[in-house]
């Protein structure tokens, strides 16, 4: 017996300059080892360990020459964190497959503007699934 982790994000993007709309997707599939370590425990444990490793390595060459010093409560949306962690997660088998599909017509009228300060200005999100 083994577990599986599935994650998918789909964003419907409309551009204010008239470019064709797009659907941007990002998907991850990971399976645990049969009768061994679960994918869920690996995805949580390795991610947490890399965050700690990034904190311990700050100022060293492995954290990057332009890495910002880290202090306080941090989110993984900071480039100094995700640029360090994502390649290492990929080495452990946790990498997202990303795609862009061009839409022939504009997204549905159900699309709403994203809240200020989130995403790229001018983009609209019709749906996002995690």
N, C-alpha and C positions, 0 to 999 in steps of 0.2 A: 504494500500500500504506500502511496505517496501523495503529497499535496501539489497544488498548482497555484501560481499567482498570475492573475490576468489584470492588466490595466490598460485602458484606452481613453484617450482624450480626443475629441473631435470639435473643432471650432469652425463655425461658418463665418467667413471674413468678407466684409463689403468695403470697398475702397471709395472714398469720397471723390476721387479724381476720374471716376468712370471706368477704371480697369475692371475686367471680369472678376466676379466674386470667386472665392476659393474656399475649399474645405481643407483645413490643415489637421492632420492626424498624427498622433504619437501613440505607439502601442508597445507593450512589454508582455512577454510570456515567459514564465520560468517554472520549472518543475523540480520538486524535491527528489532526493535520492530514495529509491525504493527501500523501505525498511531502514531508513537512515535519517539524515538531517533534512528537515523540512525547508521548503523554499521560503516560507514565511519567516522562519527563524533566521535564515541566512540574509534575507532582504533587510530585516530590521537590525540584526546584529552587526552585519558588515557595514551598513550605513552609519550606525552609531559609532562603531570603532574607527571608521575613517574620519568622522567629525572630531573625535578625541585626538587622533593622530595628527590632524591638521593643526589643532591647538598646540600640541606638543612640539611640532616641527616649525612653528612660526619663527621667522628670522633665519631659518636654515635655507640652503640652496634648493632643497627639494620642495619647499613651499612656493618657490618662484621668486624671481628678482623684484617684481612689482607687487608682491603680496602685502595687503594691508595688515597691520597688527590687529589682533582680535581680542575683544574684551566684552563682558556683559552678556546679555541675552542676544543670541544670533539666530537668523533665519537662513535656510539653505538657498534663498534667492539672491544672496550676495555673490557676485562673480568670484571673489576670493575664496569662497567655499565651494561653489559648484564646479569651478574650473579645476580645482584640486581633486574633488571627489568623483566626478563623472567618469573620467578615464580609468580610475582605479576600480570603480564599480563595473565598468565594461570588462575589465580583465577578469572579474569574478563571475561574468556571465549575465550581468544586469545592465542591458543596454536597450534603449528605446529605438524602435524602427519608426522613422518619420516619413511622412508623405504629404504632397500637395496635389489636390485635384482642382482643376479649373471648372467653374460652373458656367453653363451657357447663359443662364438668366440670373437676375438678382435674387438674393435670398427672400424667404417669405416675409410678409408684413409683420410677422410675430417677432422679428429681430428687434432688439432693444439696445440702446447705447450702453457701453460698458461704464461702470462707475468711474468718476474722475480719479486719476492717479493709478489706474490699473490697465495694463496692456499698452498697446501702441495707439497714440491719438488717431482718431479717424476710423478705427476698426470697430465693428459691431459684432457682438456674439449672439447668435441665435440659439445655440445649445452647446453645452459642454458636459460630457459624461466622464466620470472618474471610476 
